[in-house]
Amino acid sequence: GLGPKAGKGIPVVGHKDALPQESLEATEARLAPRSVKGGIFQALKAAGPEGGSLAYIIQSLADTGIKSWDEDRIAKSSISSTCAHDPAFIRVGVGHFALRAISTRPEVADRRNVSLNQKAASTAAAVAAKQAEVLTRLAVERGTSRTGGRPQANSFRCPKCQRAIHPEGSPLVLCDACPRAYHLICMPYGGVGDLPLGRWHCPKCVEREEAADRKLADFQAKQAESLQRVAELEKARVEKQQKAAAEKEKRDAVRAEEQAERLRARAAEKEAQREARDAARRAQKQPLDDFLATQEEHRKLARLEAAAEQAAQEAAAHPPTGGPAGAPSPGQAASTAAEAALAKQRLVVEGPAAVALDAAPEEHWAPYADAMAVVDFARLFGSLLELPTISVQELRTAAVWPLHGDTLPGLYQALLRCLIQEQVSLLVGAPKSAARRWAKVLSQATWPEVLRRHLLTTRAGVAVPLAAVEGVPHHQLDDQAIAVVTAADLLKTPWHSLGATQHLRLLAALVNDVANSAPLRRTLAGREAALASLSADRQKEVAEEKKAARERLAALRDEERLIREAASGAPQLPPELQEYRGALVGGQPAYAAEYEAWLAARADAVVASAAAAADLPQEVQQQLDALAERRAAVEAERRAGEAAHEEVVQQSAIRAEPLGRDRDDRHYWWRPSEDPGVIFVEDGSGGGG
């Protein structure tokens, strides 16, 4: 032919432009903003055409708060899988990804995993090749159908005018895609010069190609619509997840608040139950006779109040009419007596009035408390730690006059010796060597310097600035602060120039250090274990002793009963009734009447002997006295066992038993120092005073 018509060409199957490439804007619209894939897209978009590494993507996701992983291996695997299964991303290197729409680097195949885009491209190429093969075969078959299997030649009959030769002599134009041929004049061309260069397609083929183009456009439109719908569904899914997460977070917050409220209510309920148990325990601890006596005292107080009110009314109604001047009338005398009885009973019920004590300032009683702590510690552990045993008055006197005697230096040296021995046994290296040197040089002349260095060494890690404690009274300083202050003072002044309050506060701090030392803690743990063992052994012994005492007391009561029955002349049980204990025992119901008659006679004899108990014979009385002495011996033996156990307990115990307890469940304790006159009162709730 003279040349085909220039029209839209058919895309070559398998070319890279055969599949439509998604634009950057379409990809961004498709991906959810706060999803992992959306975060990867934003990170690679910010990285530019060169893309970014896995480490860069992981850090970007963590910075934006979208996703964070505990292990890098899991993070890299997850991001690599996400990028490999979405055509919008390409792998441009090992561990390096970029966006397909903006990347300038070629895609690198992953030997471990073939991406979804490669699979789709290969599948589309295979399908297109198959389609081309089918179309070619159909075209060949259509072209050879009229020629018996040979390729069909172009027809020389124009489909427009149905003539081979046009009357005007117009030439035929052969189609390059089908056997048709058209006269040039039968087509909308002005002449041969209007024909396009190259391949030419007839109007039928052009119409068919345009129909194929329309189908392709429809397919692309439907594909874009599907992608938009998928993006909308993904966006809706993400919004639904975010909404569900927000609702779950809200529910969790409400649930946490409800749980906290339940815990608070349960704690309040437990506290109320504990207070109720304590009140019940205190009520149970109060003896029943004391409780009844308290009620009777209140009833008597109410009666006396009513009597005093009635006596006052009668005295007001009958004033004195005669008698000596100033003498009260009988009604007034009765009223005065009733008021006195009422005041006395009110004092019994309400107790004495509270005595107003002079509140001593803290600088007076705080040093006294430190002195008591030191003295009590020396009394309890003096034999174990080789501490001197002194009284509170002696310690306070030594603190006021440090150079008067060796009391204060001896106490300092004994405490230092205990602390340095602990350092030698626990420390290592240079501190241990220093502690050994201090133990060797500790004496009457060197102990102040050893004390200063010990205070500095043991408080080296304590941040106590001297400026912060300057001007603060010594009795208000804690153990750490008094140690630092005293170490600084010993560097400037001799030890005997320190005040009495500073000495007592420092001694109390050293005592606390010794009490918290490992050797003393082991000693206390050993005492506790010994007390537990003693308590367990004592419980077994008490159970056995109570059983033996009950048996012995029961035998003594039976013996006393027999003696009294023999002295009262009560009838003895006949031999035939000694094995009888009721009408259904032994199968001899005939003995029932005789047994009942014997019980009645015995009861009468016992009543008669009780009425004449004062007239018992001297021999019988001596037997009863001997039984009473044996019972007293059993009770004395029990008390002796308790005293021996208490003595053993006192050798290991630290706190003694209280002196006593009153009706309000207050316990009274003597202070375990030598000074009398000071007593601690512990109320029922555990408080002290």
Buried (B, 14 or more C-beta within 10 A) or exposed (E): BEBBBEBEEEEEBBEEEEBEEBEBEBBBBBBBEBBBBBBBBBBBBEBEEBBBBBEBBBBBBBEEEBBEBEEEEEBBEBBBEBBBBBBBBBBBBEBBBBBBBBBEBEBEEBEEEEBEBBEEBEEBBEEBEEEBEEEEEEBEEEBEEEEEEEEBEBBEEBBEBEEEEBEEEBBBBBBBBBBBBBBBBBBEBEEEEEBBEEBBBBBBBBEBBEEEBEEEEEEEEEEEEEBEEEBEEBBEEBEEEEEEEEEEEEEEEEEEEEEEEEEEEEEEEEEEEEEEEBEEEBEEEBEEEEEEEBEEBEEBBEEBBEBBEEBBEBBEEEEBEEEEEEEEBEBBBBBBEBBEBBEEBBEEEEEEEEEEEEEEEEEEEBBBEBBBBBBBBBBBBBEEBEBBEBBBEBBBBBBBEBEEEEBBBBBBBBBBBBBBBBBBEEBEEEBBEBBBEBBEEBEEEEBBBBBBBBBBBBBEEEEBEEEEBEEEEBBBBEBBBBBBBBBBBBEEEEBEEBBBBBBBBBBBBBBBBBBEBEBBEEBBEEBEEBBEEBEEEBEEEBEEBEEEBEEBBEEBEEBBEEBBBEBBEBEEEEEEBEEBEEBEEEEEEEBEEEBEEBEEEBEEBBEEBEEEEEEBEEEBBEBBEBBEEBBEEBEEBBEEBEEEBEEBBEEBBEEEEBEEBEEEBBBEBBBBBEBEEEEBEBEBEEEEE
